[in-house]
Amino acid sequence: MADTGTNELTVSQSFQLRAQVVSGCLLGTGASDVTTFGTLSFGQFASLPGDVNRVTTAGTGSIVLQCTPGMAVSIALNTGLNATATVTAGRYLANGSERLRYQLYQDAAYNTVWGDATNGGTALSVTFPSSGVAQTYPVYARLFAVTPMPSAGLYSDTVTVTITY
């Protein structure tokens, strides 16, 4: 535009502002993703004549998510490092070649095996609440009785959580 030749004391012009919210999830409750959900411990045993049940909490294996409100989310668990192709027969804590059988469940009744829908278990499907507040999804774990006991030592496994949205 050319100068009008007059000296305006006020000149106005507008500009736009924008923000776009995209679908997504944050692992944990902080400002960035956590690198682990913690460790679930079944405890110490000299014998294991009966099953041992545990429920995770935040920091000890529970899955904590913050996701875009209203978004459908699938939470899947893999077989772990020591299981065979599927989790149908159980997952395994290992110490070398020795094993302790365990399983992970979605429910307090220990009925729905938590998997990824291809490994013999079921992925958990949820719709994130409209509040947008972080949600905690506990894992129900069962260590199965064993006779005779394997050798003394630390038995462990690592399970990967996959969030799909």
C-alpha positions, 0 to 999 in steps of 0.5 A: 500500500502507498502512503496516503500522504497524511500523518495518521496518529493510529494505525491498526492491523490484526494477526491470528493466533493458533494452537492445534491439539493432536492425539497422543499419550504420555507415559507416566505423570510428568512432563515427559515419558518415563523410561520404565513403569518400575519393578513388580516383586513377588518376594523371597521364597524358600518354598512355593507350595501355593500360587502368589498373587500381586497387584501393581501400583504406580512405580511398581509395574502399573501402567500410568498414562496421560492421553488426549481426552476421548481418545481410544487407546489399546494397551498391550503386553508382549510375552516377555524375554523368557516365554515361548511364542505365546503366553497361553502356558504362562510367562517365565522368570528366568535365572539362567536355564531355570524358570518360574512360571507366572502370568499377568492379568487385566482383572482382579479375578485373574481371568483375562490374560494380558497380551497383545491379541496375537500372543495368546492374551488380550490387549486392554482397550480403553477410551481415555476420560474427558478429564484428561487426568492421568490414569493408572492401570494396575497389572494383576500378577500370579506366580505359580506354585512349583515343586521341587523348587529350582536353585536359589538365585534371582529370577527375572523377566522384562515385559514391554508395554505397547500403547496404540492409539 
